[in-house]
Amino acid sequence: DFRHFDYGDETLNSKKYGEIKPPEYNLTNIQTPIILFQGKNDPLSTEEMNQELIRRLPRGLNLIHEVVEDEKFNHMDFVSAKDVDRLLYRNVLKHLDHFPYRSARAINQ
């Protein structure tokens, strides 16, 4: 499920959301392009979870889904792997260079 934050307490959820479970996000409202990266060894974002997310997104959405080509790459590696530049960041920047919604300002100005 893709829900708002769960406070882990029905009373707190009820106070915040008016119901005991957090409401689901309406993913069909998403209109922005998405680049979805996934690690091969990521129990927090499995292939099945990513496919379910993709299935729920609007058809025709500008979507790129890529798996990081390293058998050990997991959720924490997105920020802390020693070779994250080679495995991920260069590819992220390559995709961002092709997005039509770039700022006219250079990043390093």
Beta strands, then each sheet from edge to edge (+ up, - down):
strand 1: 34-39
strand 2: 63-68
sheet 1: 1+ 2+
end
